[in-house]
């Protein structure tokens, strides 16, 4: 399902290894060292691709060997805990998404870490979430979707790419906002969600944009609305919820880097500088384009403030729903 965007992104990586100047071992304690990027998502997905694109550039900038390792499980909890269990020496970096750090503390009862156990390095990229339907659905606009759902009480479900994510809670919000009774069906990843929607087993859902762009462009699925503040450039004809009159459906998904609290400030600064340079590099941006990810490159304290603001927002929604995840 993700083969096309993976091939496009990886082909754009050609030459990235020469794009950055290696750091001198005399000025950089990470030179010649191995740094591991721990991805809390399944291999082959957009989070892993983002980590590899970033790692290829940063390895040259730091003069270090960056290895990307996927540790999926419990929506990033496994990867986060693994990083927390490593020494705070800069050799372990958590490649996280917004739900992993902003939502997980509210849905997993027995977490052994909290938000402030991590140092915010960079919020690198973000993208909106898109409401998608199977083409067999008679609705082509949001008002038509609402009317269709109301005309079929007790018969419909709405999917999301994973439980305890913004996509999941947006489905809950649809019911509350419009008086609907969609049953919630959270999948264990975007690939099975897309497969079932293509097959008509699932008729409607909130999707991450990166994995579903090829199907939308091919007309195999239909986009109804996106949750960003402005229209999403790969889907310029798809309206936002905000412009349709529903600004409470404003939500994005971001990917970024965090490190264990206690990591020496000079190490954090070097990794942050390399990550910031990577996101500004034209070849990195070209490699990210097929994933439909907008570069934002928010670092340090500003990133930390954004995480806490997001946690306040999603925490209130989680508490209202009463949702609790199980590993």
C-alpha positions as CSV (number, residue, x, y, z in Angstrom):
1,X,0.0,0.0,0.0
2,X,2.9,2.4,0.7
3,X,5.2,1.0,-2.0
4,X,4.7,4.0,-4.3
5,X,5.4,6.8,-1.9
6,X,8.2,4.7,-0.4
7,X,9.9,4.3,-3.8
8,X,9.4,8.0,-4.7
9,X,10.9,9.1,-1.3
10,X,13.8,6.8,-1.4
11,X,14.6,7.7,-5.0
12,X,14.8,11.3,-4.0
13,X,17.4,10.4,-1.4
14,X,20.1,9.9,-4.1
15,X,22.8,12.3,-3.4
16,X,21.8,13.1,0.2
17,X,24.9,11.4,1.5
18,X,26.9,14.1,-0.1
19,X,24.7,17.0,1.0
20,X,26.1,17.6,4.4
21,X,29.6,18.3,5.5
22,X,30.9,15.7,8.1
23,X,31.7,17.2,11.5
24,X,35.3,17.0,12.8
25,X,35.9,14.5,15.6
26,X,37.9,17.2,17.3
27,X,34.9,19.5,17.7
28,X,32.1,16.9,17.9
29,X,32.0,14.1,20.5
30,X,29.5,12.2,18.3
31,X,31.8,11.9,15.4
32,X,32.5,8.3,14.6
33,X,29.8,7.2,17.0
34,X,26.6,5.2,16.3
35,X,23.3,6.9,17.0
36,X,20.1,5.0,16.9
37,X,16.8,6.5,15.8
38,X,14.0,4.4,17.4
39,X,10.8,4.6,15.5
40,X,7.6,3.7,17.4
41,X,5.7,2.7,14.2
42,X,5.6,-0.2,11.9
43,X,8.4,-0.7,9.3
44,X,7.7,0.6,5.8
45,X,5.4,3.4,6.9
46,X,5.8,7.2,6.6
47,X,7.3,7.6,10.1
48,X,10.2,5.2,9.3
49,X,10.7,6.8,5.9
50,X,10.9,10.2,7.6
51,X,13.5,8.8,10.0
52,X,15.6,7.4,7.2
53,X,15.5,10.6,5.1
54,X,16.5,12.6,8.2
55,X,19.1,10.1,9.3
56,X,20.9,10.0,5.9
57,X,21.5,13.8,6.0
58,X,22.3,14.0,9.8
59,X,24.8,11.2,9.7
60,X,26.9,13.3,7.4
61,X,26.4,16.5,9.3
62,X,27.4,14.8,12.6
63,X,30.1,12.6,11.2
64,X,28.2,9.7,12.9
65,X,26.6,6.5,11.9
66,X,22.8,6.8,12.3
67,X,20.9,3.6,12.4
68,X,17.1,3.5,12.1
69,X,15.4,0.8,14.2
70,X,11.6,0.2,14.3
71,X,10.2,-0.8,17.6
72,X,6.4,-0.8,17.1
73,X,4.0,-1.5,19.8
74,X,1.3,0.3,21.8
75,X,1.3,3.3,19.5
76,X,4.9,4.3,20.3
77,X,4.9,3.3,24.0
78,X,7.5,0.5,23.4
79,X,9.9,2.8,21.5
80,X,9.5,5.6,24.1
81,X,10.2,3.2,27.0
82,X,13.2,1.7,25.2
83,X,14.8,5.2,24.8
84,X,14.1,5.9,28.5
85,X,15.9,2.8,29.4
86,X,19.1,3.8,27.5
87,X,21.9,6.0,29.0
88,X,21.3,9.7,28.5
89,X,24.4,10.1,26.3
90,X,22.9,11.1,23.0
91,X,23.1,7.7,21.3
92,X,19.3,7.1,21.4
93,X,16.8,9.3,19.7
94,X,13.0,8.8,19.8
95,X,11.3,9.4,16.4
96,X,7.9,10.2,17.7
97,X,4.5,11.4,16.4
98,X,2.1,13.7,18.1
99,X,-0.2,11.0,19.5
100,X,2.7,9.1,21.0
101,X,3.7,11.9,23.3
102,X,0.6,14.1,23.5
103,X,-2.1,11.5,23.8
104,X,-0.5,8.3,25.2
105,X,-0.1,9.6,28.7
106,X,-3.9,9.9,28.9
107,X,-4.8,6.6,27.4
108,X,-2.3,4.2,28.9
109,X,-2.7,3.7,32.6
110,X,0.7,2.2,33.5
111,X,3.2,4.3,31.6
112,X,6.6,4.5,33.2
113,X,7.4,7.9,31.7
114,X,5.8,11.3,31.4
115,X,6.1,14.1,28.8
116,X,8.8,16.0,30.7
117,X,11.0,12.9,30.8
118,X,12.0,13.8,27.2
119,X,13.8,16.7,25.7
120,X,12.0,18.2,22.7
121,X,14.6,18.4,19.9
122,X,12.5,19.2,16.7
123,X,9.0,19.0,15.4
124,X,10.1,18.4,11.9
125,X,7.0,17.9,9.7
126,X,3.3,17.9,10.0
127,X,0.2,17.1,7.9
128,X,-3.5,17.3,8.3
129,X,-5.9,14.3,8.6
130,X,-8.4,13.6,5.9
131,X,-12.0,12.3,6.0
132,X,-12.2,9.7,3.2
133,X,-15.1,7.6,1.8
134,X,-15.3,4.7,-0.5
135,X,-16.6,5.9,-3.9
136,X,-19.7,3.7,-3.5
137,X,-20.8,6.1,-0.7
138,X,-23.4,8.5,-2.3
139,X,-22.0,11.5,-0.4
140,X,-19.5,13.8,-2.0
141,X,-19.6,16.7,0.5
142,X,-19.5,17.0,4.3
143,X,-23.2,17.9,4.5
144,X,-24.0,15.0,2.3
145,X,-22.0,12.7,4.5
146,X,-23.9,13.9,7.6
147,X,-27.2,13.4,5.8
148,X,-26.2,9.9,4.6
149,X,-25.2,8.9,8.2
150,X,-28.5,10.2,9.6
151,X,-30.4,8.2,7.0
152,X,-28.7,5.0,8.1
153,X,-28.9,4.9,11.9
154,X,-27.2,2.0,13.6
155,X,-25.8,0.7,10.3
156,X,-22.5,2.5,9.8
157,X,-19.0,2.6,11.3
158,X,-16.2,5.1,11.0
159,X,-12.5,3.9,10.9
160,X,-9.2,5.3,12.1
161,X,-5.6,4.3,11.5
162,X,-5.0,3.4,15.1
163,X,-6.7,3.5,18.5
164,X,-6.0,6.5,20.7
165,X,-4.9,8.7,17.9
166,X,-6.3,12.0,16.6
167,X,-8.0,10.0,13.8
168,X,-9.8,7.9,16.4
169,X,-11.0,10.9,18.5
170,X,-12.1,12.8,15.4
171,X,-14.5,9.9,14.7
172,X,-15.9,10.3,18.2
173,X,-16.1,14.0,17.7
174,X,-18.1,13.5,14.5
175,X,-20.8,11.6,16.5
176,X,-21.0,14.3,19.2
177,X,-20.8,17.3,16.8
178,X,-23.4,16.1,14.3
179,X,-25.6,13.8,16.4
180,X,-24.5,10.6,14.6
181,X,-24.1,7.0,15.8
182,X,-21.0,5.8,13.8
183,X,-19.4,2.7,15.5
184,X,-15.7,3.4,16.0
185,X,-13.4,1.0,14.2
186,X,-9.7,1.7,14.9
187,X,-7.2,-0.3,12.8
188,X,-3.7,-1.3,13.7
189,X,-2.1,0.9,11.0
190,X,-2.9,2.8,7.8
191,X,-2.4,-0.2,5.5
192,X,-5.2,-2.4,6.7
193,X,-7.5,0.7,7.0
194,X,-6.8,1.6,3.4
195,X,-7.3,-2.0,2.2
196,X,-10.6,-2.4,3.9
197,X,-11.9,0.9,2.6
198,X,-10.8,0.1,-0.9
199,X,-12.6,-3.2,-0.6
200,X,-15.8,-1.6,0.7
201,X,-15.7,-3.3,4.1
202,X,-15.2,0.1,5.6
203,X,-17.1,3.0,4.0
204,X,-15.7,6.0,5.8
205,X,-12.8,7.0,8.0
206,X,-10.2,9.6,9.2
207,X,-6.9,8.8,7.4
208,X,-3.3,10.0,7.7
209,X,-2.7,11.9,4.5
210,X,0.7,10.4,3.5
211,X,-0.4,6.7,3.0
212,X,-3.7,7.5,1.3
213,X,-2.6,10.2,-1.3
214,X,-2.0,7.7,-4.1
215,X,-5.5,6.2,-3.8
216,X,-7.1,9.7,-3.7
217,X,-5.2,10.9,-6.7
218,X,-6.1,7.7,-8.6
219,X,-9.8,8.1,-7.7
220,X,-9.9,4.8,-5.8
221,X,-11.1,6.7,-2.7
222,X,-12.7,10.1,-2.3
223,X,-11.6,12.9,0.1
224,X,-14.3,14.9,1.8
225,X,-12.5,17.4,4.0
226,X,-9.1,17.9,5.7
227,X,-8.4,19.0,9.3
228,X,-5.7,21.6,8.6
229,X,-5.9,25.3,9.0
230,X,-5.5,25.8,5.2
231,X,-6.0,23.6,2.2
232,X,-3.5,20.8,1.8
233,X,-1.3,21.3,-1.2
234,X,-1.4,17.7,-2.5
235,X,-5.2,17.9,-2.4
236,X,-6.0,21.5,-3.4
237,X,-9.6,20.8,-4.3
238,X,-10.5,19.3,-0.9
239,X,-12.0,21.9,1.6
240,X,-11.0,22.2,5.2
241,X,-13.4,21.6,8.0
242,X,-12.7,25.2,9.1
243,X,-13.8,26.7,5.8
244,X,-16.9,24.5,6.0
245,X,-17.8,26.2,9.3
246,X,-16.3,23.6,11.8
247,X,-13.0,25.1,13.2
248,X,-13.3,22.6,16.1
249,X,-12.1,19.9,13.7
250,X,-8.6,21.5,13.4
251,X,-6.0,18.8,13.9
252,X,-2.6,17.8,12.4
253,X,-0.2,14.9,12.8
254,X,3.4,15.7,13.3
255,X,6.7,13.7,13.3
256,X,9.7,14.8,15.3
257,X,12.7,13.9,17.5
258,X,13.0,13.7,21.2
259,X,15.8,12.6,23.5
260,X,16.0,11.4,27.1
261,X,16.1,14.0,29.8
262,X,19.5,14.4,31.2
263,X,21.3,14.2,27.9
264,X,24.2,16.7,27.9
265,X,23.1,20.1,26.5
266,X,26.0,20.2,24.0
267,X,25.0,16.9,22.6
268,X,21.3,18.0,22.3
269,X,22.4,21.2,20.6
270,X,24.5,19.4,18.0
271,X,21.7,17.0,17.2
272,X,19.2,19.8,17.1
273,X,21.4,21.9,14.7
274,X,21.9,18.9,12.4
275,X,18.2,18.2,12.4
276,X,17.4,21.8,11.7
277,X,19.9,21.9,8.8
278,X,18.4,18.7,7.4
279,X,14.9,20.1,7.3
280,X,16.2,23.2,5.5
281,X,18.0,21.2,2.8
282,X,16.5,21.2,-0.6
283,X,17.2,17.5,-1.2
284,X,15.7,16.5,2.1
285,X,12.6,18.5,1.3
286,X,12.4,16.8,-2.2
287,X,12.6,13.4,-0.5
288,X,9.8,14.4,1.9
289,X,7.5,15.7,-0.8
290,X,6.1,12.3,-1.9
291,X,5.0,11.8,1.7
292,X,2.8,14.9,1.7
293,X,4.6,16.3,4.8
294,X,5.0,20.0,5.4
295,X,8.3,21.0,7.0
296,X,7.8,23.1,10.1
297,X,11.1,22.7,12.0
298,X,10.0,23.9,15.4
299,X,12.8,23.4,17.9
300,X,13.6,23.4,21.6
301,X,11.4,25.3,24.0
302,X,8.9,26.3,21.3
303,X,8.5,22.6,20.5
304,X,8.1,21.8,24.1
305,X,5.4,24.4,24.5
306,X,3.6,23.0,21.5
307,X,3.7,19.5,23.0
308,X,2.1,20.7,26.3
309,X,-0.5,22.7,24.4
310,X,-1.4,19.6,22.4
311,X,-1.5,17.5,25.5
312,X,-3.9,19.9,27.1
313,X,-6.2,19.8,24.0
314,X,-6.2,16.0,23.5
315,X,-6.1,15.2,27.2
316,X,-9.5,17.0,27.6
317,X,-10.9,15.1,24.7
318,X,-9.6,11.7,26.0
319,X,-11.0,12.4,29.5
320,X,-14.4,13.3,28.0
321,X,-14.6,10.1,26.0
322,X,-13.3,7.9,28.8
323,X,-11.1,6.0,26.4
324,X,-8.4,3.7,27.8
325,X,-6.0,1.7,25.6
326,X,-4.6,-1.7,26.3
327,X,-1.3,-2.9,25.1
